[in-house]
C-alpha cells in the first residue's frame, strides 16, 4: 500500500491517545487509525504466503512519491522488485487533491505525476512482470463534500 498521511495512519484526533503511537510535534502515526491492517488481515486469510505492507508516507503526492518508492521498498527487502503476483494500492489522492486542485496546469502536473509513479513501479518490476495497480481516488468525493452549500 502506497499513500499519504491517511494511509500512513496519521491522526490529529482520538487515535493519538494510545501508547503505540509514534508521536511528533503535530501528529502521530499508528496502525489502527488507517484501513491497512483491516484489509491486510482479511487478505492474509486467503493464503499463508500473502503479506501486506503499509509503505505510505505523509505529505507526499503522486508527483513526489515516485522518488520515495525505493526507500520504502527497502524496508521490505533491499533491491525489491515487483512481480505480477503483487498488488499495489495507490492511495495518494487526498494529497493530490490538496496539491493540484484548481488550474489546468496543476491538473496536467497531476496526470504526469500519476503516470510517472506508475512508470516508476513498472521500472522497479522484474522483467516481463508488472504488478496489478489499483488507484484509489477518494479525493473526488471529498471535493463534493467540502463544497459550501448555497
PANUFI-952081 format. One line per 10 residues: their letters; for each residue x, y, z of C-alpha. Coordinates in pm, 1 decimal. Example, Ala and Ser with C-alpha at 12.3 -4.5 7.8 and 13.67 -1.06 7.14 Angstrom:
2
as) 1230.0:-450.0:780.0 | 1367.0:-106.0:714.0 .
end
This chain:
150
xxxxxxxxxx) 0.0:0.0:0.0 | 141.7:337.6:-103.3 | -22.4:657.1:8.2 | -11.8:974.7:206.3 | -95.6:1055.6:566.7 | -437.1:888.0:571.3 | -284.1:558.6:456.3 | 15.4:600.8:687.8 | -219.0:632.9:984.7 | -156.8:996.6:1071.4 .
xxxxxxxxxx) -418.1:1127.7:1306.1 | -469.4:1452.0:1488.2 | -769.0:1317.6:1676.7 | -867.2:1039.4:1917.8 | -637.0:766.4:1790.1 | -336.0:953.3:1929.5 | -429.7:876.8:2286.8 | -292.0:522.4:2268.6 | 64.9:441.7:2371.3 | 161.1:270.1:2044.9 .
xxxxxxxxxx) 160.4:599.1:1853.3 | 481.6:732.7:1710.2 | 430.8:1089.4:1821.5 | 572.1:1401.4:1674.2 | 503.4:1765.6:1748.4 | 188.5:1790.9:1536.0 | 53.8:1441.9:1472.1 | 102.5:1075.6:1543.2 | 131.0:772.1:1318.2 | -12.7:435.6:1412.1 .
xxxxxxxxxx) -157.9:124.2:1257.0 | -511.4:145.4:1389.6 | -604.4:491.6:1257.1 | -591.3:363.1:899.0 | -758.4:94.8:692.2 | -448.9:-108.8:600.4 | -442.2:-351.1:898.0 | -809.2:-436.6:847.8 | -768.2:-506.1:476.7 | -438.5:-681.9:543.9 .
xxxxxxxxxx) -590.7:-923.0:796.5 | -866.0:-1008.6:550.4 | -627.0:-1056.3:256.2 | -392.9:-1271.6:466.6 | -679.4:-1515.4:533.4 | -662.4:-1604.8:163.0 | -325.5:-1775.0:196.1 | -21.1:-1818.7:416.5 | 216.2:-1664.1:159.6 | 26.1:-1335.0:143.1 .
xxxxxxxxxx) 173.8:-1034.4:321.1 | 50.9:-676.4:346.6 | 288.9:-381.6:375.2 | 190.9:-24.4:451.9 | 455.6:181.8:272.6 | 271.0:512.4:292.7 | 440.9:838.9:377.7 | 265.3:1151.3:497.3 | 284.7:1464.9:286.5 | 364.5:1303.7:-48.5 .
xxxxxxxxxx) 153.0:1322.4:-362.2 | 174.5:1125.7:-686.7 | 440.4:1353.6:-830.2 | 673.8:1335.5:-529.1 | 607.3:977.8:-413.7 | 777.7:829.0:-720.9 | 1109.6:939.1:-568.9 | 1023.2:780.9:-231.2 | 936.2:430.3:-357.0 | 1284.4:275.9:-341.5 .
xxxxxxxxxx) 1336.1:394.2:15.9 | 1000.0:247.1:115.8 | 1061.6:-83.1:-64.6 | 1398.4:-117.8:110.2 | 1202.6:-161.2:436.0 | 1070.9:-489.6:289.7 | 1393.1:-605.1:124.8 | 1691.2:-433.1:-34.8 | 1652.9:-401.6:-414.3 | 1293.1:-524.3:-400.7 .
xxxxxxxxxx) 1132.8:-580.6:-740.3 | 761.7:-608.6:-809.3 | 623.7:-922.7:-971.3 | 297.0:-998.9:-1146.5 | 167.5:-1159.5:-826.4 | 193.1:-827.2:-636.1 | -98.8:-589.8:-591.0 | -17.8:-222.9:-535.5 | -281.3:9.7:-390.1 | -210.2:378.7:-458.8 .
xxxxxxxxxx) -396.5:594.8:-210.2 | -229.3:931.0:-265.0 | -540.9:1103.5:-391.1 | -607.2:1320.3:-84.8 | -263.8:1480.3:-114.2 | -311.6:1510.3:-491.0 | -636.0:1699.8:-432.0 | -473.9:1938.2:-184.5 | -173.0:1998.1:-407.2 | -325.4:2013.2:-751.5 .
xxxxxxxxxx) -679.3:2142.3:-702.8 | -769.5:2421.8:-938.5 | -589.1:2523.9:-1253.4 | -545.3:2330.1:-1575.1 | -166.6:2344.7:-1537.0 | -191.1:2182.5:-1194.0 | -418.7:1908.9:-1330.9 | -168.0:1833.6:-1609.4 | 103.7:1808.8:-1342.6 | -119.2:1568.0:-1150.2 .
xxxxxxxxxx) -172.1:1348.3:-1455.9 | 201.4:1343.9:-1525.3 | 270.2:1267.5:-1159.2 | 40.7:965.0:-1159.2 | 189.8:848.7:-1489.0 | 545.2:892.5:-1354.5 | 454.7:699.0:-1038.9 | 314.1:408.6:-1239.8 | 617.5:412.9:-1472.5 | 844.6:402.0:-1166.7 .
xxxxxxxxxx) 658.0:95.1:-1037.5 | 697.5:-65.2:-1380.4 | 1069.6:19.3:-1383.0 | 1103.5:-145.6:-1038.3 | 937.2:-464.7:-1163.9 | 1106.3:-785.4:-1268.5 | 1145.4:-827.2:-1646.9 | 818.8:-909.7:-1823.4 | 629.8:-863.3:-1499.8 | 424.9:-577.0:-1357.0 .
xxxxxxxxxx) 201.4:-579.7:-1050.2 | -168.5:-508.7:-1051.3 | -206.0:-138.9:-965.4 | -524.9:-16.2:-801.5 | -576.7:360.1:-788.0 | -794.0:481.2:-502.8 | -942.6:818.1:-590.9 | -1115.7:927.9:-274.3 | -1046.3:1296.6:-329.2 | -1314.8:1331.0:-597.2 .
xxxxxxxxxx) -1582.0:1261.5:-338.3 | -1407.3:1480.0:-80.7 | -1425.1:1778.4:-313.8 | -1801.8:1744.1:-339.1 | -1840.0:1702.8:36.8 | -1630.2:2008.5:114.4 | -1816.3:2246.4:-120.4 | -2010.2:2511.1:73.3 | -2388.0:2499.0:49.0 | -2563.7:2795.1:-108.2 .
end
